[in-house]
Amino acid sequence: MKTEMRDQQENSYSKQDAQYIVAIGASAGGLEAIHEFFDNMPQSSDFAFVVIQHLSSDHKSLLVELVSKHTQMQVIEAAHNMLIQQGFVYIIPNNKLMTVSKDRLKLADKSIVKAPNMAVDVFLHTLAKDKKEKAIAIILSGTGTDGTKGIQSIKENGGMVLVQDPVTAKFDGMPNSAISLGEADHILSPAKMFQELLNYVNEDPLAVLDHSNVDASMLDTIFKLVHEQSGNNFNLYKTPTIIRRIGRRMNENGIHTLDNYIRFLKENINEVKILGQDFLIGVTRFFRDKDHFEFLEKKILPEIISNKKDKDILKVWVCACSTGQEAYSIAILINECVERAGKNLEVKIFATDIDDKSIEIASKNQYPENIIKEVPAALFKKYFIQEGSTYSINPLIRKQLVFVKHDVIKSPPFIKNDLVSCRNMLIYMNKTLQEKILSTLHFALNKGGYLFLGPSETAHVLKGGISEIAEKWKIYQKSGAINYSSFNTYNTSGRLLATEDKGAKNVPEPAQTQIEKRFNKFIVDELGYAGVFIDKGYIIKEVIGNYKNFLSLPDQKIELNILKMVPKEITVVLNTALRKVWKDNVSVHLNKLRVNPDENPSLLNIAIQPPDEAGYTMLTFAAYAAEVITDKDEAGNSPLSSIQYDEYVFELEAELNESRSNLQLAMEEMETTNEELQSTNEELLSANEELQSGNEELQSLNEELYTLNTEHQVKIKELVELNDDLDNYFRSTDIGQVFLDANLYIRKFNAAAIHIINMIDADIGRSFVQISTNLISENLITDVSSVLSGGPVIEKEVALKNGKRSLMRIMPYIRKDKKRDGAVITFVDITYITEHYCPVKLRTIDLIFIDSY
């Protein structure tokens, strides 16, 4: 019965079995990369994900909970024999090894033997065999080499391999090891991997949008959502470019109408982040369009430098620098030209981009090995330094550049530049925005400064203020002033309507009439109103009217913080109201706030207006005396009419309602604070998980060191035994032996040699030249030197001072590589032979001895 039920269950899942299984391997630093991957990976019916993260066996993992916060897919901890389904994310348990067979996960206990953690390799080997071309491996941050062998199996069986770009990885050991194998199909940041996954399964894009029939108001709504989330304004980017990216996001989320996608955006803030990031176009490389840079180096930069004196500043602004390659390229060429000119200039290069992630990469100054193909060999050798598997610009160049996030559309430009480069950005924007940015770049140049654009861009709109130096290379020179107001150069507000009449003249605001002045004076002087303007730091910037009736300076320290200058009774209420105004962008009125209850009680009315274009918030104060309420005895004797009584009750009810409103504001503020604390707690949990992962990585490294130490112990033991064998051999033989190095220093000798050469144990390491011998009339040093210099083996009979005779042999000390590295001197006692045998027999015995030796 159970078997039948299990078969039915398996049949019910047969249509949901994962078509493609994506294995994600990571170690130290991998948690952040995993989060980034799932932040960008849309839910897809084509994939199931299996995360193999190195985890400590001694602590419970929080990975399931943490990953769940970054994806809409269901995240579960893997169990033995669990069927893999589409749209699920499976997390390896902390104390198990995992494999896969017939779309089912198999778990086994980790080995208790200390060894490096290779859980990623183990799973990838089985995944490759089980899924063939539908197996996908992703290698993320980590140390060591786990995953390298596994991806080889994936490729052998026709699968796909994605590897995290080492520049974006916290620990680049695993990514670099995988890349060095040469099997990676794509090397990307985790945020960009989802697109290659979708491309791999050949998902055909749907024509979800008709470019010629898109409701402009809907696009405005999307732009507003993106602007509120990222602060970036894309209203004036070219519509086809933007629509293509919106259409791609709609396709990936399975949405076919724009209004449905807008609703989806409003409900999913993460999708707004992804869309905003997708709007940013970051394509760059070193010396892109090399012929353009060659012209810049040969013609433009020498002209700029020739007009500079020693110790002058050469200032450059690289706008839309992306990940920094173009800025570094220009810096290298400037230094080359300055060096050739023989001048001493201070070079300052400001490189900006709207994308903070690109700025972060550029600031790190770490680029992969493939940049070798982009940089001329001579410049690469001169200006790049290898750091592990990445390359960096040398510190001299790096110190000349400042990378900063900057929005050229609404932020003030960097001014007084000799050169401004803005290449391949204007092509993505419509004519109105192009004009605005070009006028901003023109404003940023010194007179005579140069503008460097992309090959498909032009600055003809600035006619009269700029001259064309090289149309082919898109280089222009500032020749005069232009009317910046006609280009909206100073407009830093939101969307500029493309339909606005640029020919319309700015009409100045009319001066106040005498009646308006009289009315304003009455409001301020007679009614006692006061207006206060503050920024979002609560600092007072301007006041109108007699503010002393409402504000007072702090006692101990002079501060213009509005919260420190109002009566203490209303500080909390005012702070809460200000936050509501800034958060919701609505006006708030605080009525009948009682101050100074003990003496001279009064009531305040405060009206708060949202910030204006300058960012200032206006507070209007008005005060009136509070009615004194008598005690019950006096009240009993005081005749109150029913009308007065009703008014009094109404006033109390109004105060109660105001108190309720203030309490509600305070509660909302507390809820916001609580949400922030919860978010902080989640970050701490994430950090704790990262520390736990790091601890596991250290444990894995310790296991590798343990293995290496064991191998060294075995080698040491073998060397000790070999040394003992040699010592015993030397002690057991009567043949005197002396070992010298190439400089005639004593390496070793045995006891039999002491009677011939006057040595003691302390002489090891001493020069052999300084040692006396018991030989009679033998130039031993000369013979040894002859052998060391390449001469033949020397063998001769020598006489000792004690009357004995020995056969001396000097031969070279040969290393394993066949090179001479010293000499070996041996002495064989032949006294008995010389005394008892005739010369003929002696010679025969000598020959026999030589052959046997």
C-alpha positions in Angstrom: 0.0 0.0 0.0 2.8 2.4 0.9 4.7 1.5 -2.3 1.6 2.4 -4.3 1.1 5.7 -2.5 4.8 6.5 -3.1 4.5 5.7 -6.8 1.4 7.9 -7.1 3.2 10.7 -5.3 6.2 10.4 -7.7 3.8 10.4 -10.7 2.2 13.5 -9.4 5.6 15.3 -9.3 6.7 14.0 -12.7 5.5 17.2 -14.4 7.3 19.4 -11.9 10.6 17.7 -11.9 13.4 20.2 -12.5 14.4 20.5 -16.2 17.6 22.3 -15.2 19.4 22.0 -11.9 21.6 24.9 -10.9 24.3 24.1 -8.3 25.7 27.1 -6.5 29.0 26.5 -4.7 30.4 29.0 -2.2 32.6 29.3 0.8 34.0 32.3 2.7 32.3 35.5 1.5 29.7 33.5 -0.4 26.7 34.5 1.6 26.7 38.0 0.2 27.2 36.7 -3.3 24.3 34.2 -2.9 22.1 37.1 -1.7 23.1 39.2 -4.7 22.4 36.4 -7.1 18.9 35.7 -5.8 18.1 39.4 -5.5 18.3 39.5 -9.3 17.2 36.0 -10.3 13.5 36.0 -11.3 11.3 33.0 -10.4 11.5 30.6 -13.3 9.8 27.3 -14.0 12.9 26.0 -15.8 15.2 25.9 -12.8 15.7 24.3 -9.4 18.6 25.6 -7.3 20.9 23.7 -4.9 23.1 25.8 -2.7 26.3 24.0 -1.4 27.9 26.4 1.1 30.8 25.4 3.4 29.2 25.4 6.9 30.4 24.4 10.3 29.1 21.0 11.5 29.0 22.2 15.1 26.5 25.0 14.7 23.0 25.1 13.2 22.8 27.0 10.0 20.6 30.0 9.4 21.1 29.9 5.6 17.5 28.9 4.8 16.0 31.8 6.6 18.6 34.3 5.2 18.2 33.2 1.6 14.4 33.2 1.9 14.6 37.0 2.3 16.1 37.4 -1.1 13.9 35.4 -3.4 10.2 34.6 -4.0 11.0 31.0 -4.5 10.5 28.5 -1.7 13.7 27.8 0.2 14.0 24.6 2.1 16.8 22.5 3.7 17.6 19.4 1.7 16.6 16.0 3.1 17.6 12.5 2.1 15.9 11.2 -1.0 14.1 14.5 -1.5 12.7 15.0 -5.0 14.0 18.1 -6.7 11.3 20.4 -8.1 11.2 23.5 -10.3 11.1 26.9 -8.6 12.6 25.6 -5.3 15.9 26.4 -3.6 17.6 23.6 -1.7 20.2 24.3 1.0 22.7 21.7 2.1 22.5 20.8 5.8 25.5 21.9 7.8 26.7 18.4 8.8 26.1 16.5 5.6 27.6 15.8 2.2 25.1 15.9 -0.7 24.8 14.1 -4.1 22.0 13.7 -6.6 20.6 10.7 -8.4 17.6 10.5 -10.6 16.5 14.0 -9.6 16.6 13.1 -5.9 19.0 14.5 -3.3 21.1 12.0 -1.4 22.7 12.9 1.9 25.6 11.3 3.8 27.4 12.2 7.0 30.6 14.2 6.8 33.7 12.2 7.4 35.2 12.5 10.9 38.7 12.4 9.4 40.2 15.8 9.2 40.4 16.8 5.5 39.6 19.8 3.3 35.9 20.4 2.7 35.2 19.4 -1.0 31.4 19.3 -0.8 31.0 21.3 -4.0 33.1 18.9 -6.1 31.3 15.9 -4.6 27.9 17.3 -5.7 28.9 18.6 -9.1 30.4 15.2 -10.1 27.0 13.5 -9.5 25.0 16.3 -11.0 27.0 16.1 -14.2 26.3 12.4 -14.5 22.6 12.8 -13.6 21.6 15.8 -15.7 24.1 15.9 -18.5 23.6 19.1 -20.6 20.9 20.3 -18.1 23.4 20.6 -15.3 24.6 24.2 -14.5 27.3 25.1 -12.0 27.9 28.5 -10.4 31.1 29.1 -8.4 31.0 32.1 -6.0 33.3 33.6 -3.4 35.6 31.3 -1.3 39.1 30.3 -0.6 40.7 27.1 -1.7 39.9 25.1 -4.9 36.6 23.4 -4.1 34.4 23.2 -7.2 37.3 23.2 -9.8 37.2 19.5 -10.4 33.4 19.5 -10.3 33.0 22.0 -13.1 35.3 19.9 -15.3 32.8 17.1 -15.0 30.0 19.5 -15.8 31.7 20.6 -19.0 32.6 17.0 -20.0 28.9 16.2 -19.9 27.7 19.2 -21.9 26.6 21.5 -19.0 27.2 25.2 -18.4 29.6 26.9 -15.9 29.3 30.4 -14.5 32.0 31.9 -12.3 31.9 35.0 -10.2 34.2 37.8 -11.4 37.1 37.7 -8.9 37.0 41.5 -8.8 33.5 41.3 -7.1 34.3 38.4 -4.8 35.3 38.9 -1.2 37.6 35.9 -1.4 38.8 35.1 -4.9 40.4 31.7 -4.3 37.6 29.5 -5.6 36.7 31.8 -8.6 40.3 32.1 -9.7 40.9 28.4 -9.4 37.8 27.7 -11.5 38.8 30.3 -14.1 42.4 29.0 -14.4 40.9 25.6 -15.5 39.6 27.4 -18.6 36.2 25.8 -18.4 34.1 28.9 -17.4 31.5 29.9 -20.0 30.9 33.2 -18.4 32.7 35.3 -15.7 30.2 37.7 -14.2 29.1 39.4 -11.1 26.3 37.5 -9.3 23.8 40.2 -10.2 24.3 39.5 -13.9 24.3 35.7 -13.9 20.5 35.4 -14.2 20.5 36.7 -17.8 22.9 34.0 -19.0 20.8 31.3 -17.3 17.8 32.5 -19.2 19.8 32.7 -22.4 21.0 29.2 -21.9 17.5 27.7 -21.9 16.8 29.6 -25.1 13.9 31.5 -23.7 12.5 33.5 -26.6 11.7 37.2 -25.7 8.1 38.3 -26.1 7.2 41.5 -27.8 5.4 42.7 -24.7 5.6 46.4 -25.7 4.8 48.2 -28.9 7.4 51.1 -29.0 5.1 53.3 -31.0 2.1 52.9 -28.8 3.2 53.3 -25.2 1.3 55.5 -22.7 3.7 58.3 -21.7 1.9 58.7 -18.3 2.6 55.0 -17.5 6.3 55.6 -18.4 6.3 58.6 -16.1 4.9 56.4 -13.3 7.7 53.9 -13.8 10.3 56.6 -13.8 8.9 58.1 -10.6 9.0 54.7 -8.9 12.6 54.2 -10.0 13.6 57.7 -9.0 12.1 57.3 -5.5 14.0 54.1 -5.0 17.4 55.0 -6.5 17.4 58.7 -6.8 18.2 58.4 -10.5 16.0 60.2 -13.1 15.6 58.4 -16.4 12.8 60.5 -17.9 14.8 61.9 -20.7 16.6 58.8 -21.7 15.8 57.6 -25.2 12.4 55.9 -25.2 13.3 52.8 -27.3 16.3 52.1 -25.1 14.2 52.3 -21.9 11.3 50.4 -23.4 13.5 47.5 -24.4 14.7 47.1 -20.8 11.2 47.4 -19.4 10.0 44.8 -21.9 12.8 42.4 -20.9 11.9 42.7 -17.2 8.2 42.2 -18.1 9.1 39.1 -20.1 11.2 37.7 -17.3 8.3 38.1 -14.8 5.7 36.7 -17.2 3.8 40.1 -17.4 2.3 41.1 -20.7 0.7 44.5 -20.1 2.3 47.7 -18.8 -0.4 48.5 -16.3 0.0 45.1 -14.7 3.8 45.6 -14.6 3.3 49.0 -12.8 1.1 47.3 -10.2 3.8 44.6 -9.9 6.4 47.3 -9.3 4.3 49.0 -6.7 4.1 45.7 -4.8 7.7 44.6 -5.2 10.3 47.1 -4.3 13.1 44.7 -5.3 11.8 44.7 -8.9 12.1 48.5 -8.8 15.7 48.1 -7.8 16.4 45.6 -10.5 14.7 47.7 -13.2 16.6 50.8 -12.1 19.9 48.9 -12.3 18.9 47.5 -15.7 18.4 51.1 -17.0 22.1 51.8 -16.3 24.2 50.9 -19.3 27.8 50.1 -18.3 29.9 49.0 -21.3 33.6 50.0 -21.2 37.1 48.8 -21.6 40.7 50.1 -21.6 41.4 52.3 -24.6 38.1 51.8 -26.2 38.2 53.1 -29.8 42.0 53.0 -29.9 42.3 55.4 -32.9 40.4 58.0 -30.9 42.8 57.7 -28.0 45.8 57.8 -30.3 44.7 61.2 -31.6 44.1 62.4 -28.1 47.7 61.4 -27.1 49.4 62.8 -30.2 47.5 66.0 -30.8 45.3 67.2 -27.9 47.2 66.3 -24.7 50.6 67.7 -25.9 48.7 71.0 -26.7 47.2 71.1 -23.2 50.6 70.4 -21.6 52.5 72.9 -23.7 50.3 75.7 -22.2 51.1 74.6 -18.7 54.0 75.7 -16.5 55.9 73.6 -14.0 53.8 72.8 -10.9 50.6 73.9 -12.7 47.5 71.7 -12.3 46.1 69.7 -15.2 42.5 69.0 -14.4 40.3 66.4 -16.1 36.7 65.3 -15.6 35.7 61.8 -16.9 31.9 61.8 -16.8 30.1 58.4 -16.9 33.3 56.5 -16.1 31.5 53.2 -15.5 34.0 50.8 -13.9 37.0 53.1 -14.4 38.8 51.7 -17.5 38.4 54.9 -19.5 39.6 57.2 -16.7 42.7 55.0 -16.1 43.4 55.0 -19.9 43.3 58.8 -20.0 45.5 59.0 -16.9 48.1 56.8 -18.5 48.2 58.8 -21.7 48.5 62.1 -19.7 51.5 60.7 -17.7 53.1 59.5 -20.9 52.7 63.0 -22.5 53.9 64.8 -19.4 57.0 62.6 -19.2 57.8 63.2 -22.8 57.4 67.0 -22.3 59.7 66.9 -19.4 57.4 69.0 -17.2 56.4 68.7 -13.6 52.6 69.0 -13.4 50.0 68.1 -10.8 47.4 65.9 -12.5 43.9 65.8 -11.0 41.3 63.5 -12.6 37.7 63.4 -11.3 35.9 60.3 -12.5 32.2 60.1 -11.9 29.2 57.8 -12.6 25.6 57.5 -11.4 26.1 53.9 -10.5 27.7 53.4 -7.1 28.5 49.8 -7.8 30.6 50.8 -10.8 32.3 53.5 -8.7 33.2 50.9 -6.1 34.7 48.6 -8.7 36.7 51.4 -10.2 38.0 52.5 -6.8 39.2 49.0 -5.9 41.6 49.1 -8.9 41.5 45.4 -9.6 40.9 44.0 -13.1 41.0 40.5 -14.5 43.8 39.0 -16.6 41.9 39.5 -19.9 42.7 43.3 -19.8 46.1 42.3 -21.3 44.4 42.2 -24.7 43.0 45.7 -24.3 46.2 47.6 -23.2 49.2 48.1 -25.5 52.0 45.8 -24.3 54.5 48.6 -23.5 52.0 50.6 -21.4 50.8 47.4 -19.7 54.3 46.5 -18.7 55.0 50.1 -17.4 51.8 50.9 -15.6 50.2 47.7 -14.4 51.1 45.6 -11.4 50.0 42.0 -10.9 48.4 41.2 -7.5 47.6 37.5 -7.5 45.3 36.7 -10.4 44.3 40.4 -10.9 46.0 43.5 -12.3 46.1 47.0 -10.8 47.3 50.4 -12.0 50.4 51.4 -10.2 50.0 53.7 -7.2 51.4 56.8 -8.9 48.6 56.8 -11.4 45.9 55.7 -8.9 46.6 58.7 -6.6 45.8 61.1 -9.4 42.2 59.9 -9.7 39.2 60.5 -7.5 36.1 58.3 -8.1 32.8 59.6 -6.8 29.1 59.0 -7.5 27.6 61.9 -9.3 24.5 62.6 -11.4 25.4 65.0 -14.2 21.8 65.7 -14.8 21.0 67.3 -11.4 24.3 67.7 -9.5 26.7 70.7 -9.9 29.5 69.9 -12.4 33.3 69.8 -11.7 34.6 73.1 -13.1 37.7 74.6 -14.6 38.8 71.5 -16.4 41.3 71.3 -19.2 39.7 68.2 -20.6 36.2 66.7 -20.1 35.5 63.2 -21.4 31.9 62.0 -21.7 31.9 59.1 -24.1 29.0 56.8 -25.2 26.5 58.2 -22.7 24.6 60.8 -24.7 23.5 58.1 -27.2 21.1 56.8 -24.7 19.3 60.1 -24.1 16.9 62.2 -26.0 17.6 65.6 -27.5 16.5 67.7 -24.6 18.7 65.9 -22.1 21.6 65.8 -24.5 21.4 69.6 -24.8 21.3 70.0 -21.0 24.3 67.7 -20.4 26.4 69.2 -23.2 25.8 72.7 -21.8 26.8 71.4 -18.4 30.0 69.9 -19.8 30.7 73.2 -21.7 30.3 75.1 -18.4 32.8 72.7 -16.8 35.6 73.5 -19.2 38.2 76.3 -19.0 38.2 78.5 -22.0 40.2 76.6 -24.6 39.5 73.3 -22.8 38.7 70.2 -24.8 35.5 68.0 -24.9 36.0 64.3 -25.8 32.8 62.5 -26.9 32.0 59.0 -28.2 32.1 58.1 -31.9 28.3 58.4 -32.4 27.9 61.7 -30.5 28.2 65.3 -31.5 28.3 68.8 -29.8 27.0 70.8 -32.7 24.1 72.0 -30.6 26.6 74.2 -28.7 27.5 76.2 -31.9 28.9 79.6 -31.1 30.5 78.4 -27.9 32.5 75.5 -29.2 34.7 74.7 -32.2 35.3 71.4 -33.9 38.8 70.1 -33.7 38.4 66.6 -35.2 34.9 65.5 -36.3 36.2 62.0 -37.0 37.6 61.6 -33.5 34.7 63.6 -31.8 37.0 66.2 -30.1 35.8 69.8 -29.6 37.3 72.9 -28.0 35.5 75.6 -25.9 35.8 78.8 -27.9 33.3 81.1 -26.1 30.2 81.5 -23.9 26.7 80.3 -24.5 23.3 81.1 -23.0 23.2 78.4 -20.4 19.6 79.2 -19.3 18.3 78.2 -22.7 19.7 74.7 -22.2 18.3 74.2 -18.7 21.8 74.0 -17.4 20.9 75.2 -13.9 17.7 73.2 -13.6 18.2 70.5 -11.0 14.5 69.6 -10.5 12.7 66.5 -11.8 11.6 65.8 -15.3 12.1 68.4 -18.0 9.2 68.2 -20.4 10.4 67.6 -24.0 7.5 69.7 -25.2 8.4 72.8 -23.3 9.0 75.9 -25.3 12.7 76.6 -25.1 12.2 79.9 -26.9 9.9 81.3 -24.2 11.6 84.0 -22.2 11.8 83.9 -18.4 9.3 86.4 -17.0 10.5 87.9 -13.7 8.3 87.8 -10.8 6.4 91.1 -10.3 7.3 93.2 -7.3 4.9 93.2 -4.3 2.2 95.8 -4.4 1.6 98.3 -1.6 -1.5 96.3 -0.5 0.5 93.1 -0.3 3.2 94.7 1.8 0.5 96.1 4.1 -1.1 92.7 4.5 2.2 91.0 5.2 3.1 93.6 7.8 -0.3 93.2 9.5 0.2 89.4 9.7 3.6 89.7 11.2 3.3 92.7 13.4 -0.3 92.8 14.5 -1.2 89.1 14.6 2.2 88.1 15.8 2.9 85.3 13.3 6.5 84.1 12.7 7.9 82.0 9.9 10.9 79.8 10.3 12.7 78.0 7.5 14.8 74.9 8.4 16.7 72.2 6.4 16.4 68.5 7.0 19.1 68.6 9.7 16.6 70.7 11.8 19.0 73.7 11.4 17.3 77.2 11.1 18.2 78.9 7.8 15.9 82.0 7.8 13.2 83.6 10.0 10.5 86.1 9.4 8.7 88.0 12.2 9.3 88.1 15.9 10.6 84.6 16.5 11.6 85.4 20.1 8.0 84.9 21.2 8.3 81.2 20.2 12.0 80.3 20.2 14.9 80.7 22.6 18.6 79.8 22.5 19.8 76.8 24.6 21.4 77.6 27.9 24.8 75.9 27.6 25.6 75.7 23.9 24.5 77.9 21.1 22.7 75.8 18.5 20.2 76.7 15.8 18.5 73.3 16.0 14.8 74.0 16.0 14.1 71.2 18.4 16.5 72.7 20.9 14.9 76.2 20.7 11.2 75.4 21.1 9.6 74.8 24.5 10.4 71.3 25.8 6.7 70.4 26.1 6.3 70.3 22.3 9.7 68.9 21.2 8.6 65.4 20.7 5.3 66.4 18.9 7.2 68.8 16.6 9.8 66.2 15.7 7.2 63.6 14.9 5.2 66.1 12.8 8.4 67.1 10.9 9.2 63.5 10.1 5.7 62.9 8.8 6.0 66.0 6.5 9.3 64.8 5.1 8.1 61.2 4.7 4.7 61.8 3.2 5.3 65.3 1.6 2.1 66.7 3.1 1.3 69.7 5.3 0.7 69.1 9.0 -1.0 71.4 11.4 -0.4 71.3 15.2 -3.2 73.1 17.0 -3.5 74.3 20.6 -0.2 73.0 22.0 -0.1 74.1 25.6 3.2 75.7 26.7 4.3 77.2 30.0 1.5 75.6 32.0 2.7 76.9 35.4 3.2 80.5 34.6 1.7 82.6 31.7 0.2 79.6 30.0 -0.4 79.9 26.3 -1.5 77.9 23.3 0.6 77.5 20.1 -0.6 76.7 16.6 2.2 75.4 14.3 1.7 74.9 10.5 4.4 72.9 8.7 4.8 73.0 4.9 6.8 70.4 2.9 10.3 71.3 1.7 10.6 73.6 -1.3 13.0 73.2 -4.3 15.9 74.5 -2.1 15.1 71.8 0.5 13.8 74.2 3.2 10.8 73.4 5.3 8.6 76.3 6.5 7.1 76.4 10.0 4.6 79.1 10.9 4.0 79.9 14.6 1.0 81.7 16.1 0.2 82.0 19.8 -2.8 83.1 22.0 -3.4 83.1 25.7 -4.9 80.1 27.3 -8.1 80.5 29.4 -7.5 80.1 33.2 -9.6 77.3 34.6 -10.7 77.9 38.2 -11.2 75.3 40.8 -14.5 73.7 41.5 -15.6 76.1 44.3 -15.0 79.1 42.2 -16.5 77.4 39.2 -19.6 76.7 41.2 -20.0 80.4 41.9 -19.1 81.4 38.4 -22.2 81.4 36.2 -21.4 79.8 32.9 -23.9 79.9 30.2 -24.7 76.8 28.3 -23.1 78.3 25.2 -19.9 78.9 27.1 -20.0 75.4 28.5 -20.5 73.9 25.1 -17.6 75.9 23.8 -15.4 74.7 26.7 -16.4 71.1 26.1 -15.7 71.5 22.4 -12.3 72.9 23.1 -11.5 70.0 25.4 -12.6 67.6 22.7 -10.5 69.4 20.1 -7.5 69.1 22.4 -8.2 65.4 22.9 -8.4 64.8 19.2 -5.2 66.7 18.7 -3.6 64.6 21.4 -4.9 61.4 19.7 -3.4 62.6 16.4 -0.1 63.4 18.1 -0.1 60.0 19.8 -0.8 58.3 16.4 2.1 60.1 14.9 4.3 59.0 17.8 3.1 55.4 17.3 3.9 55.5 13.6 7.3 56.8 14.4 7.8 54.0 16.9 6.7 51.5 14.3 9.2 52.9 11.8 11.9 52.7 14.5 10.9 49.1 15.2 11.1 48.2 11.5 14.6 49.7 11.4 15.6 47.7 14.4 14.2 44.5 12.8 16.2 45.3 9.7 19.3 45.8 11.8 18.6 42.5 13.5 18.4 40.8 10.1 21.7 42.4 9.1 23.3 41.1 12.3 21.9 37.6 11.6 23.4 37.9 8.1 26.7 39.0 9.6 26.6 36.1 12.1 26.0 33.7 9.2 28.9 35.2 7.4 31.1 34.8 10.4 30.0 31.2 10.8 30.8 30.6 7.2 34.2 32.3 7.7 34.8 30.1 10.7 34.1 27.0 8.6 36.5 28.2 6.0 39.2 28.7 8.7 38.5 25.1 9.9 38.9 23.9 6.3 42.2 25.7 6.0 43.3 24.3 9.3 42.5 20.8 8.0 44.6 21.5 4.9 47.5 22.6 7.1 47.0 19.6 9.3 47.4 17.3 6.2 50.4 19.2 5.0 51.9 19.1 8.5 51.4 15.3 8.6 53.2 15.0 5.2 56.1 17.1 6.6 56.3 14.9 9.7 56.6 11.8 7.5 59.4 13.5 5.5 61.2 14.6 8.6 61.1 11.1 10.0 62.5 9.7 6.8 65.3 12.3 6.9 66.1 11.4 10.5 66.3 7.7 9.7 68.5 8.4 6.6 70.8 10.6 8.7 71.1 7.9 11.4 72.0 5.4 8.6 74.7 7.6 7.4 76.1 8.2 10.9 76.2 4.5 11.5 77.8 3.9 8.2 80.5 6.4 8.9 81.2 4.9 12.4 81.4 1.4 11.1 84.0 1.9 8.3 87.8 2.3 8.7 88.0 4.3 5.5 88.6 8.0 6.4 86.1 10.3 4.6 86.0 14.1 4.5 83.1 16.0 2.6 83.9 19.6 1.5 81.6 22.1 -0.2 82.4 24.2 -3.3 84.2 26.8 -1.1 86.3 24.3 0.7 84.3 24.4 3.9 84.0 21.2 5.8 80.6 19.5 5.5 81.1 16.3 7.3 83.8 13.8 8.3 84.0 10.4 10.1 86.1 9.2 12.9 88.6 7.3 10.7 89.6 10.6 9.0 90.7 12.3 12.3 94.0 10.3 12.4 95.0 11.7 9.0 93.4 15.2 9.1 93.5 17.0 12.4 89.8 17.8 12.9 87.3 18.0 15.8 83.5 18.1 15.7 83.6 22.0 16.0 85.4 22.2 12.7 82.3 21.4 10.7 81.6 24.6 8.7 85.2 25.7 9.0 87.5 26.3 6.0 89.5 23.2 5.1 92.5 25.5 4.2 92.9 26.3 7.9 93.1 22.6 9.0 96.5 20.9 9.5 97.2 17.4 8.3 99.5 14.5 9.2 100.5 14.0 5.5 104.2 14.3 4.5 104.9 16.7 1.7 101.5 16.6 0.1 99.9 19.7 -1.4 96.3 18.6 -0.6 94.6 21.9 -1.1 96.0 22.2 -4.7 94.7 18.7 -5.5 91.2 19.4 -4.1 91.0 22.7 -6.1 92.0 20.8 -9.2 89.1 18.4 -8.9 86.6 21.2 -8.0 87.6 23.1 -11.1 86.6 20.2 -13.3 89.8 18.1 -13.3 89.8 14.3 -13.2 89.6 12.1 -10.0 93.0 12.2 -8.2 94.2 8.9 -6.6 97.7 8.4 -5.1 99.6 6.8 -2.3 100.5 9.1 0.6 102.8 8.8 3.6 101.8 9.8 7.1 104.0 11.3 9.8 103.4 8.2 12.0 105.0 6.0 9.4 101.8 4.6 7.9 100.8 4.7 4.3 97.3 5.3 2.8 95.7 5.4 -0.6 94.1 8.8 -1.0 91.3 9.5 -3.5 89.8 13.0 -4.3 86.7 13.0 -6.4 83.9 15.6 -7.0 80.7 15.8 -4.9 78.0 15.4 -7.5 74.4 16.7 -6.9 71.3 15.2 -8.3 71.3 17.7 -11.2 74.8 16.3 -12.2 76.6 19.5 -11.1 79.8 19.6 -8.9 79.2 21.1 -5.5 82.3 20.2 -3.5 84.7 17.3 -3.1 85.0 13.9 -1.3 88.4 12.9 0.1 88.9 9.2 1.2 91.8 7.5 2.8 92.4 3.7 2.8 95.1 2.3 5.1 97.5 0.3 2.9 100.4 0.0 5.4 100.1 -3.8 5.8 100.0 -4.3 2.0 103.1 -2.2 1.3 105.1 -4.0 4.0 104.3 -7.6 3.1 103.8 -7.7 -0.7 106.2 -7.0 -3.6 105.7 -4.0 -5.8 104.1 -6.2 -8.5 101.7 -7.8 -6.3 101.0 -4.4 -4.6 100.1 -2.9 -8.0 97.8 -5.8 -8.7 96.1 -5.4 -5.4 95.7 -1.7 -5.9 94.0 -2.3 -9.2 91.7 -4.8 -7.7 90.9 -2.3 -4.9 90.2 0.4 -7.3 87.8 -1.7 -9.3 86.0 -2.9 -6.2 85.7 0.6 -4.9 
